[in-house]
Amino acid sequence: MSGSHAGSEQHIVVVGAGIAGLAAAHRLRAHGARVTVLEASDRVGGKLLPGEIAGARVDLGAESLLARRPEAVGLARAVGLADRLQPPATATASLWTRGALRPMPKGHVMGVPGTAEALAGVLSEEGLARIGRDADLPRTEVGDDVAVGEYVAARVGREVVDRLVEPLLGGVYAGDAYRISMRSAVPQLFEAARTHTSLTEAVRGIQAKSAASAQAGPVFMGIAGGVGTLPLAVADALRADGVEILTGTPVTELRREPEDGWRVVAGDRALHADAVVVAVPAPAAAGLLRAEAPGAAAELAGVEYASMALITLAYRRAETDLPEGSGFLVPPVDGRTIKASTFASAKWGWIAEENPDLVVLRTSVGRHGETEILRRDDADLVEVSRHDLEAAVGLDAAPVATRVTRWPDGLPQYPVGHHARVARVREHLAGLAGLAVCGAAYDGVGVPACIASAYAAADQIHGDLHGVQQLTADPVQSLHGGAGE
């Protein structure tokens, strides 16, 4: 981090110590500000959570970073984790659909194929034939926004959505493809759909452009020890550079001072800040902004979230015989309970190296609107995971250890019109000097997206609106990092 902070008296408070809040603090400190981070919970990191099972270090939250964006891997390098960045040991995943594990198709954009042949083996003959009719259909206008599932089904049939788009998008958002915004969730497809008559032609155009740019290196990265160690490393670097990070300190009030700046009340403390970055989920942000920005608060209060749970299981290696690859996704249409499974020991070389006698897997359950499954107790969630794993891959051994990690309201939903909602939030806040918002509720849910949002908010505080304008025009597409994200 920059050491040229002398002479700057500006005090900025960051509310929230998830990866967005910590990244904002990192950027603000580099700009020369004095920074205080206030976090309601007893730890930093938000949805990034390192843990252990049967003595093995694992991630209990997000487990991979999109490396085709610079923000996450760049921040990891900046806080001393460069030598621990690792690509997946295998990027080969499967679909558990129509009663069998089937290789994940290649040659698609978030499940949308450029040709029918790309989905051979996954779709029925009828479904494949339906893709071919796309070229003969008249143009489908997408307008200001459209649901991914609705548009794709109209062009190439529901089977493409139900068997491939749904599990891939569901892995990112835990949502419903027939509600999710194409403009916000798959912006490159939305832009291509505006300029092409045929969807398959649009996909081939994206693929050709991607091939021409020929980005080298892996698409995703992990971190030895877990992606959950990233926020811990950022927090350590911030503290070493003089940033105060207070956990167990919920902010209860945010008010403009009569003269200048902001009054931030947290417990029995009242802080004066020249500026504030609000880096908490939308419902909490709505509560903080209600007094000074009721319009923005009303918009944020309308953001819906999906809850989910991750079930981590450890087995003796001698008792497991898993198929090749990093795991599998499960289309909701197949009626299974789990929506994905990651073979963590196969996907991340460092887990296998550190624990040669163990095999670690994880499954995920819960989508937007699904509440019954998450009301079950931990033992039930382990049992349904074991049942589905046995049906999918024949794994009938007893695990030596299990862990259930629940993420209530863990993933914001991006329905049709989400981009317009975010634009309205920013319009409502535009007249409030020294206030910015960031996080997963705005311009993308992945780790790089949250960090990009944080950097844009920090730059906005210092009068540079370029980052915010760029994200508003071009949100960060969050790709699926294999199985069981």
GUROKOL-188419 format. One line per 8 residues: number of its first residue (from 1); their letters; for each residue x, y, z of C-alpha. Coordinates in nm, 4 decimals, decimal comma. Example, Ala and Ser with C-alpha at 12.3 -4.5 7.8 and 13.67 -1.06 7.14 Angstrom:
1> as> 1,2300 -0,4500 0,7800 ~ 1,3670 -0,1060 0,7140 $
This chain:
1> msgshags> 0,0000 0,0000 0,0000 ~ 0,1054 0,3568 -0,0538 ~ 0,2935 0,5170 0,2302 ~ 0,2291 0,8728 0,1110 ~ -0,0519 0,9482 0,3533 ~ 0,1026 1,2417 0,5395 ~ -0,0851 1,5675 0,5311 ~ -0,4269 1,4177 0,4664 $
9> eqhivvvg> -0,6746 1,4674 0,7501 ~ -0,9793 1,3209 0,5763 ~ -1,1533 1,0571 0,7887 ~ -1,3675 0,8040 0,6038 ~ -1,5851 0,5428 0,7697 ~ -1,6590 0,2176 0,5882 ~ -1,9687 0,0354 0,7117 ~ -1,9253 -0,3378 0,6599 $
17> agiaglaa> -1,6157 -0,5587 0,6579 ~ -1,7080 -0,8074 0,3886 ~ -1,4747 -0,8219 0,0906 ~ -1,6370 -0,5081 -0,0579 ~ -1,5891 -0,3030 0,2576 ~ -1,2319 -0,4211 0,3056 ~ -1,1478 -0,3529 -0,0596 ~ -1,2980 -0,0033 -0,0294 $
25> ahrlrahg> -1,0867 0,0598 0,2802 ~ -0,7764 -0,0636 0,0953 ~ -0,8414 0,1753 -0,1927 ~ -0,9252 0,4680 0,0372 ~ -0,6073 0,4142 0,2389 ~ -0,4069 0,4157 -0,0825 ~ -0,5724 0,7522 -0,1615 ~ -0,4350 0,8831 0,1705 $
33> arvtvlea> -0,7426 0,8857 0,3935 ~ -0,7675 0,7893 0,7581 ~ -1,0095 0,4953 0,7550 ~ -1,2279 0,3288 1,0177 ~ -1,4149 0,0079 0,9296 ~ -1,7217 -0,0870 1,1350 ~ -1,8583 -0,4419 1,1166 ~ -2,1718 -0,5657 1,2923 $
41> sdrvggkl> -2,0704 -0,9323 1,3122 ~ -1,7833 -1,0780 1,5114 ~ -1,5584 -1,1380 1,2097 ~ -1,4454 -0,9882 0,8801 ~ -1,4998 -1,1483 0,5401 ~ -1,8759 -1,1704 0,4867 ~ -1,9505 -1,4555 0,2454 ~ -1,5831 -1,5554 0,2327 $
49> lpgeiaga> -1,5257 -1,7935 0,5231 ~ -1,2292 -2,0241 0,5840 ~ -1,2814 -2,3295 0,8032 ~ -1,1784 -2,6879 0,8571 ~ -1,3232 -3,0374 0,8508 ~ -1,1512 -3,3449 0,9882 ~ -0,8361 -3,1324 1,0202 ~ -0,8472 -3,0233 0,6574 $
57> rvdlgaes> -0,8525 -2,6531 0,5663 ~ -1,1471 -2,5731 0,3408 ~ -1,3693 -2,2893 0,2255 ~ -1,7119 -2,2739 0,3858 ~ -1,8252 -1,9935 0,1531 ~ -1,7201 -1,8850 -0,1942 ~ -1,4290 -2,0967 -0,3162 ~ -1,2992 -1,9452 -0,6409 $
65> llarrpea> -1,2128 -1,6124 -0,8001 ~ -1,2801 -1,5149 -1,1605 ~ -0,9266 -1,4528 -1,2872 ~ -1,0286 -1,2992 -1,6210 ~ -1,1088 -0,9861 -1,4203 ~ -0,8108 -0,8134 -1,2530 ~ -0,9658 -0,7048 -0,9228 ~ -0,9653 -1,0158 -0,7026 $
73> vglaravg> -0,6315 -1,1639 -0,8045 ~ -0,4838 -0,8131 -0,7999 ~ -0,5995 -0,7529 -0,4423 ~ -0,4698 -1,0958 -0,3385 ~ -0,1283 -1,0097 -0,4799 ~ -0,1344 -0,6656 -0,3146 ~ -0,1786 -0,8204 0,0320 ~ 0,0929 -1,0837 -0,0053 $
81> ladrlqpp> -0,0964 -1,3866 -0,1376 ~ 0,0642 -1,4045 -0,4831 ~ 0,2481 -1,7293 -0,4097 ~ -0,0733 -1,8937 -0,2867 ~ -0,2864 -1,8240 -0,5947 ~ -0,3632 -2,1535 -0,7704 ~ -0,5835 -2,2464 -1,0656 ~ -0,8178 -2,5433 -1,0259 $
89> atataslw> -0,6405 -2,8769 -1,0673 ~ -0,9252 -2,9790 -1,2973 ~ -1,1818 -2,7655 -1,4768 ~ -1,3855 -3,0606 -1,6069 ~ -1,7368 -3,0678 -1,4626 ~ -2,0522 -3,2671 -1,5298 ~ -2,4289 -3,2308 -1,5349 ~ -2,6371 -3,4794 -1,3389 $
97> trgalrpm> -2,9433 -3,4856 -1,5603 ~ -3,1840 -3,7294 -1,7179 ~ -3,0623 -4,0009 -1,4809 ~ -2,6898 -3,9861 -1,5546 ~ -2,3747 -3,7814 -1,5124 ~ -2,3065 -3,6183 -1,8474 ~ -1,9994 -3,4144 -1,9470 ~ -2,0554 -3,0408 -1,9149 $
105> pkghvmgv> -2,0951 -2,9161 -2,2733 ~ -1,8424 -2,6772 -2,4209 ~ -1,9149 -2,4131 -2,6821 ~ -2,1807 -2,2179 -2,4930 ~ -2,2190 -1,8809 -2,3224 ~ -2,3716 -1,9338 -1,9761 ~ -2,5504 -2,2386 -2,1153 ~ -2,6625 -2,0823 -2,4436 $
113> pgtaeala> -2,5130 -2,2775 -2,7373 ~ -2,3704 -2,1472 -3,0614 ~ -2,4799 -2,4671 -3,2349 ~ -2,7125 -2,7555 -3,1512 ~ -2,4173 -2,9950 -3,1624 ~ -2,2697 -2,8234 -2,8539 ~ -2,5478 -2,9714 -2,6372 ~ -2,5561 -3,3205 -2,7873 $
121> gvlseegl> -2,5817 -3,5779 -2,5100 ~ -2,7518 -3,3360 -2,2706 ~ -3,0691 -3,2514 -2,4618 ~ -3,3239 -3,4803 -2,6205 ~ -3,3395 -3,5099 -2,9999 ~ -3,6423 -3,2838 -2,9924 ~ -3,4539 -3,0281 -2,7840 ~ -3,1598 -3,0316 -3,0235 $
129> arigrdad> -3,3895 -2,9881 -3,3233 ~ -3,5545 -2,6894 -3,1539 ~ -3,2168 -2,5083 -3,1324 ~ -3,1822 -2,5359 -3,5091 ~ -3,5043 -2,3408 -3,5641 ~ -3,3550 -2,0288 -3,4039 ~ -3,2000 -1,9191 -3,7330 ~ -3,5422 -1,9079 -3,9009 $
137> lprtevgd> -3,7224 -1,7079 -3,6322 ~ -3,7834 -1,3349 -3,6683 ~ -3,5840 -1,1044 -3,4437 ~ -3,6847 -1,0994 -3,0751 ~ -3,6650 -0,7480 -2,9332 ~ -3,5057 -0,7383 -2,5888 ~ -3,6009 -0,3781 -2,5095 ~ -3,4477 -0,2277 -2,1973 $
145> dvavgeyv> -3,4129 -0,5679 -2,0307 ~ -3,5502 -0,9202 -2,0482 ~ -3,5388 -1,2365 -1,8376 ~ -3,2608 -1,4716 -1,9476 ~ -3,4842 -1,7782 -1,9399 ~ -3,7734 -1,6117 -2,1178 ~ -3,5583 -1,4855 -2,4054 ~ -3,3505 -1,8020 -2,4462 $
153> aarvgrev> -3,6573 -2,0293 -2,4335 ~ -3,8282 -1,8202 -2,7013 ~ -3,5265 -1,8534 -2,9298 ~ -3,3936 -2,2076 -2,8731 ~ -3,6500 -2,3803 -2,6513 ~ -3,7156 -2,4387 -2,2823 ~ -3,5002 -2,7496 -2,2714 ~ -3,1827 -2,5409 -2,3140 $
161> vdrlvepl> -3,2916 -2,3225 -2,0230 ~ -3,4041 -2,6054 -1,7983 ~ -3,1081 -2,8383 -1,8562 ~ -2,8172 -2,5947 -1,8823 ~ -2,8882 -2,2236 -1,8350 ~ -3,0800 -2,2848 -1,5123 ~ -2,8102 -2,4847 -1,3279 ~ -2,5323 -2,2504 -1,4420 $
169> lggvyagd> -2,7167 -1,9309 -1,3476 ~ -2,8493 -2,1001 -1,0348 ~ -2,4937 -2,1732 -0,9301 ~ -2,4152 -1,8009 -0,9392 ~ -2,7387 -1,6500 -0,8053 ~ -2,9331 -1,9386 -0,6465 ~ -3,2159 -1,7883 -0,8494 ~ -3,4694 -1,8606 -1,1225 $
177> ayrismrs> -3,3476 -1,8166 -1,4811 ~ -3,6985 -1,7145 -1,5862 ~ -3,6753 -1,4114 -1,3526 ~ -3,3066 -1,3191 -1,3762 ~ -3,2138 -1,0103 -1,5772 ~ -3,0156 -1,0771 -1,8923 ~ -2,8841 -0,7205 -1,8947 ~ -2,7419 -0,7463 -1,5408 $
185> avpqlfea> -2,6504 -1,1153 -1,5183 ~ -2,5292 -1,1941 -1,8714 ~ -2,4494 -0,8484 -2,0142 ~ -2,2409 -0,9752 -2,3051 ~ -2,5336 -1,1892 -2,4220 ~ -2,7742 -0,8968 -2,3796 ~ -2,5560 -0,6704 -2,5934 ~ -2,5172 -0,9399 -2,8597 $
193> arthtslt> -2,8931 -1,0038 -2,8629 ~ -2,9520 -0,6346 -2,9380 ~ -2,7399 -0,6506 -3,2527 ~ -2,8132 -0,9988 -3,3907 ~ -3,1330 -1,1486 -3,5254 ~ -3,0417 -1,5051 -3,4273 ~ -2,9379 -1,6000 -3,0722 ~ -2,7061 -1,8792 -3,1868 $
201> eavrgiqa> -2,5436 -1,6347 -3,4272 ~ -2,5008 -1,3897 -3,1379 ~ -2,3324 -1,6597 -2,9295 ~ -2,0971 -1,7494 -3,2143 ~ -2,0117 -1,3786 -3,2408 ~ -1,9231 -1,3668 -2,8693 ~ -1,7131 -1,6806 -2,9086 ~ -1,5272 -1,5390 -3,2102 $
209> ksaasaqa> -1,4565 -1,2149 -3,0266 ~ -1,3336 -1,4083 -2,7245 ~ -1,1087 -1,6263 -2,9415 ~ -0,9637 -1,3176 -3,1112 ~ -0,8786 -1,1567 -2,7775 ~ -0,7151 -1,4874 -2,6751 ~ -0,6849 -1,4188 -2,3035 ~ -0,4102 -1,6341 -2,1636 $
217> gpvfmgia> -0,4110 -1,8029 -1,8265 ~ -0,6793 -1,9767 -1,6221 ~ -1,0364 -1,8482 -1,6083 ~ -1,0562 -1,9050 -1,2321 ~ -0,8159 -1,9017 -0,9388 ~ -0,8275 -2,0336 -0,5858 ~ -0,6025 -1,9599 -0,2917 ~ -0,4085 -2,2268 -0,1032 $
225> ggvgtlpl> -0,5719 -2,2350 0,2380 ~ -0,9007 -2,1129 0,0913 ~ -1,0436 -1,8023 -0,0721 ~ -1,1719 -1,7240 0,2768 ~ -0,8174 -1,6278 0,3730 ~ -0,8277 -1,3301 0,1335 ~ -1,0317 -1,0950 0,3576 ~ -0,8180 -1,1939 0,6564 $
233> avadalra> -0,5043 -1,0966 0,4653 ~ -0,6612 -0,7677 0,3524 ~ -0,7657 -0,6898 0,7104 ~ -0,4130 -0,7660 0,8367 ~ -0,2626 -0,5356 0,5736 ~ -0,5087 -0,2599 0,6614 ~ -0,4370 -0,2823 1,0339 ~ -0,0634 -0,2762 0,9649 $
241> dgveiltg> -0,1197 0,0453 0,7707 ~ -0,3099 0,2154 1,0518 ~ -0,6711 0,1333 0,9622 ~ -0,8995 0,0695 1,2592 ~ -1,1309 -0,2297 1,2073 ~ -1,3966 -0,2776 1,4730 ~ -1,6033 -0,5988 1,4712 ~ -1,9142 -0,6512 1,6840 $
249> tpvtelrr> -1,9940 -0,2859 1,6151 ~ -2,3246 -0,2449 1,4306 ~ -2,3959 0,1001 1,2910 ~ -2,7381 0,2180 1,4058 ~ -2,7534 0,5691 1,2645 ~ -2,6128 0,7632 0,9724 ~ -2,6807 1,1368 0,9598 ~ -2,5434 1,4368 0,7780 $
257> epedgwrv> -2,3756 1,6886 1,0056 ~ -2,5188 2,0415 0,9969 ~ -2,1865 2,1885 0,8857 ~ -2,0139 1,9188 0,6851 ~ -1,9565 1,5458 0,6838 ~ -2,1423 1,2638 0,8529 ~ -2,2290 1,1431 1,2011 ~ -2,2012 0,7665 1,2355 $
265> vagdralh> -2,3463 0,6092 1,5491 ~ -2,2269 0,2599 1,6397 ~ -2,3247 0,1338 1,9824 ~ -2,2212 0,3956 2,2374 ~ -1,9805 0,5566 1,9917 ~ -2,0533 0,8527 1,7684 ~ -1,7925 0,9123 1,4989 ~ -1,7522 1,2118 1,2707 $
273> adavvvav> -1,6630 1,1189 0,9161 ~ -1,5834 1,3387 0,6190 ~ -1,7305 1,0635 0,4035 ~ -1,8946 0,7220 0,4393 ~ -1,8912 0,4095 0,2221 ~ -2,1885 0,1812 0,2919 ~ -2,0745 -0,1718 0,2081 ~ -2,3482 -0,3865 0,3619 $
281> papaaagl> -2,6296 -0,5940 0,2047 ~ -2,9259 -0,4067 0,0631 ~ -3,1666 -0,4468 0,3606 ~ -2,9073 -0,3135 0,6071 ~ -2,8132 -0,0342 0,3662 ~ -3,1815 0,0590 0,3371 ~ -3,2073 0,0944 0,7126 ~ -2,9011 0,3193 0,7332 $
289> lraeapga> -3,0036 0,5403 0,4408 ~ -3,3696 0,5838 0,5318 ~ -3,3253 0,9129 0,7182 ~ -3,1085 1,0949 0,4624 ~ -3,1977 0,9164 0,1368 ~ -3,5492 0,7705 0,1649 ~ -3,5761 0,7164 -0,2112 ~ -3,2582 0,5086 -0,2234 $
297> aaelagve> -3,3644 0,3228 0,0910 ~ -3,6991 0,2298 -0,0634 ~ -3,5281 0,0920 -0,3739 ~ -3,2787 -0,1105 -0,1684 ~ -3,5527 -0,2461 0,0568 ~ -3,7032 -0,4051 -0,2549 ~ -3,3933 -0,6136 -0,3357 ~ -3,4718 -0,9808 -0,2736 $
305> yasmalit> -3,2215 -1,2389 -0,1506 ~ -3,1871 -1,6149 -0,1781 ~ -3,0816 -1,8335 0,1130 ~ -2,8724 -2,1452 0,0762 ~ -2,6655 -2,3957 0,2685 ~ -2,3357 -2,5674 0,1943 ~ -2,2824 -2,9198 0,3239 ~ -1,9157 -3,0184 0,3513 $
313> layrraet> -1,8313 -3,3873 0,3889 ~ -1,4961 -3,5594 0,4506 ~ -1,4374 -3,9241 0,3572 ~ -1,1504 -4,1662 0,3874 ~ -0,9848 -4,1734 0,0468 ~ -0,9639 -4,5522 0,0566 ~ -1,3452 -4,5678 0,0763 ~ -1,4236 -4,3360 -0,2169 $
321> dlpegsgf> -1,4092 -4,3839 -0,5909 ~ -1,5320 -4,0648 -0,7536 ~ -1,5531 -3,9930 -1,1259 ~ -1,3006 -3,7592 -1,2839 ~ -1,3580 -3,3870 -1,2679 ~ -1,4386 -3,1075 -1,0275 ~ -1,7985 -3,2098 -0,9576 ~ -2,1423 -3,1683 -1,1096 $
329> lvppvdgr> -2,4406 -2,9355 -1,1414 ~ -2,8023 -3,0440 -1,1106 ~ -3,0835 -2,8857 -1,3166 ~ -3,3860 -2,8106 -1,0950 ~ -3,6094 -2,9794 -1,3548 ~ -3,4601 -3,3146 -1,2513 ~ -3,6235 -3,2843 -0,9082 ~ -3,3176 -3,3571 -0,6942 $
337> tikastfa> -3,2563 -3,1920 -0,3584 ~ -2,8952 -3,0832 -0,4033 ~ -2,8254 -2,8321 -0,6788 ~ -2,4536 -2,9053 -0,7148 ~ -2,1578 -3,0921 -0,5709 ~ -1,7929 -2,9941 -0,5752 ~ -1,5228 -3,2583 -0,5421 ~ -1,3062 -3,0124 -0,3496 $
345> sakwgwia> -1,0069 -3,2453 -0,3116 ~ -0,9983 -3,2981 -0,6885 ~ -1,0659 -2,9347 -0,7780 ~ -0,8054 -2,7777 -0,5491 ~ -0,4619 -2,9376 -0,5489 ~ -0,3670 -2,7864 -0,2142 ~ -0,6481 -2,9725 -0,0339 ~ -0,5298 -3,3081 -0,1717 $
353> eenpdlvv> -0,1649 -3,2294 -0,0960 ~ -0,2368 -3,1293 0,2626 ~ -0,4748 -3,4217 0,3251 ~ -0,3659 -3,7228 0,1165 ~ -0,5837 -3,9694 0,3113 ~ -0,9026 -3,7622 0,2912 ~ -1,1488 -3,6732 0,0190 ~ -1,3480 -3,3546 0,0780 $
361> lrtsvgrh> -1,6749 -3,2892 -0,1065 ~ -1,9390 -3,0275 -0,0717 ~ -2,2967 -2,9974 -0,1860 ~ -2,5292 -2,6994 -0,1972 ~ -2,9021 -2,6750 -0,1355 ~ -3,1500 -2,3894 -0,1556 ~ -3,2675 -2,1548 -0,4294 ~ -3,4665 -1,8340 -0,4303 $
369> geteilrr> -3,8156 -1,9094 -0,3026 ~ -3,7184 -2,2492 -0,1599 ~ -3,7681 -2,2365 0,2153 ~ -3,8732 -2,5888 0,3155 ~ -3,5335 -2,7496 0,2575 ~ -3,3546 -2,4866 0,4658 ~ -3,5869 -2,5427 0,7619 ~ -3,4469 -2,8949 0,7988 $
377> ddadlvev> -3,1846 -2,9526 1,0648 ~ -2,8192 -3,0147 0,9876 ~ -2,8475 -3,3933 1,0155 ~ -3,1277 -3,3955 0,7578 ~ -2,9265 -3,1816 0,5149 ~ -2,6328 -3,4210 0,5488 ~ -2,8649 -3,7172 0,4897 ~ -3,0253 -3,5741 0,1741 $
385> srhdleaa> -2,6788 -3,4857 0,0421 ~ -2,5549 -3,8402 0,1016 ~ -2,8678 -3,9812 -0,0643 ~ -2,8186 -3,7700 -0,3767 ~ -2,4438 -3,8370 -0,3893 ~ -2,5062 -4,2106 -0,3788 ~ -2,7606 -4,1807 -0,6607 ~ -2,5304 -3,9614 -0,8693 $
393> vgldaapv> -2,1863 -4,1207 -0,8232 ~ -2,2445 -4,4370 -0,6174 ~ -2,0829 -4,2951 -0,3027 ~ -2,2228 -4,5020 -0,0159 ~ -1,9392 -4,4752 0,2399 ~ -2,0001 -4,3030 0,5715 ~ -1,8281 -3,9639 0,6031 ~ -1,5746 -3,9228 0,8832 $
401> atrvtrwp> -1,6920 -3,5659 0,9411 ~ -1,9615 -3,3272 0,8160 ~ -2,0264 -2,9536 0,8411 ~ -2,3331 -2,7535 0,7446 ~ -2,2833 -2,3828 0,6746 ~ -2,5994 -2,1798 0,6331 ~ -2,6094 -1,8563 0,4363 ~ -2,9467 -1,6937 0,5108 $
409> dglpqypv> -3,0183 -1,4190 0,2573 ~ -2,6768 -1,4882 0,1107 ~ -2,7260 -1,3984 -0,2555 ~ -2,8999 -1,0874 -0,3926 ~ -3,1376 -1,1502 -0,6820 ~ -3,1062 -0,9611 -1,0111 ~ -3,4561 -0,9699 -1,1637 ~ -3,5518 -0,7907 -1,4845 $
417> ghharvar> -3,5001 -0,4180 -1,4307 ~ -3,2224 -0,4588 -1,1742 ~ -2,9894 -0,2239 -1,3618 ~ -3,2580 0,0459 -1,3587 ~ -3,3065 -0,0017 -0,9833 ~ -2,9332 0,0429 -0,9239 ~ -2,9294 0,3538 -1,1433 ~ -3,2187 0,4974 -0,9392 $
425> vrehlagl> -3,0342 0,4270 -0,6132 ~ -2,7327 0,6172 -0,7406 ~ -2,9511 0,9040 -0,8643 ~ -3,1083 0,9360 -0,5184 ~ -2,7618 0,9424 -0,3592 ~ -2,6055 1,1805 -0,6124 ~ -2,6968 1,4894 -0,4094 ~ -2,5385 1,3586 -0,0891 $
433> aglavcga> -2,1716 1,4590 -0,0871 ~ -1,9346 1,2124 0,0721 ~ -2,1582 0,9055 0,0501 ~ -2,1155 0,5974 -0,1693 ~ -2,2478 0,2409 -0,1716 ~ -2,0933 -0,0860 -0,2885 ~ -2,1279 -0,4619 -0,2665 ~ -2,2993 -0,7592 -0,4268 $
441> aydgvgvp> -2,6399 -0,5904 -0,4515 ~ -2,5350 -0,3555 -0,7321 ~ -2,3141 -0,4500 -1,0274 ~ -2,2348 -0,8211 -0,9947 ~ -2,2299 -1,0876 -0,7214 ~ -1,8861 -1,2454 -0,7692 ~ -1,5774 -1,1506 -0,5685 ~ -1,4190 -0,9423 -0,8501 $
449> aciasaya> -1,7510 -0,7633 -0,9004 ~ -1,7726 -0,6752 -0,5310 ~ -1,4161 -0,5446 -0,5361 ~ -1,4777 -0,3443 -0,8571 ~ -1,7848 -0,1952 -0,6891 ~ -1,5750 -0,1083 -0,3833 ~ -1,3023 0,0594 -0,5873 ~ -1,5624 0,2617 -0,7772 $
457> aadqihgd> -1,7200 0,3752 -0,4478 ~ -1,3812 0,4735 -0,3043 ~ -1,2945 0,6675 -0,6194 ~ -1,6355 0,8370 -0,6111 ~ -1,5609 0,9642 -0,2600 ~ -1,2525 1,1303 -0,4060 ~ -1,4485 1,2877 -0,6904 ~ -1,3745 1,0327 -0,9638 $
465> lhgvqqlt> -1,7011 0,8991 -1,1079 ~ -1,5478 0,7003 -1,3923 ~ -1,5663 0,3652 -1,2125 ~ -1,9297 0,4088 -1,1074 ~ -2,0307 0,5203 -1,4560 ~ -1,8509 0,2256 -1,6139 ~ -2,0157 -0,0284 -1,3815 ~ -2,3595 0,1258 -1,4348 $
473> adpvqslh> -2,3159 0,0952 -1,8113 ~ -2,1388 -0,2424 -1,8043 ~ -2,1982 -0,4608 -1,4953 ~ -1,9497 -0,7361 -1,4158 ~ -2,0627 -1,0743 -1,5448 ~ -2,0244 -1,3372 -1,2740 ~ -1,9395 -1,6720 -1,4312 ~ -1,9845 -2,0120 -1,2742 $
481> ggage> -1,6589 -2,1560 -1,1448 ~ -1,7362 -2,5215 -1,2066 ~ -1,9705 -2,7037 -0,9720 ~ -2,1124 -2,6079 -0,6382 ~ -1,9961 -2,2479 -0,6170 $
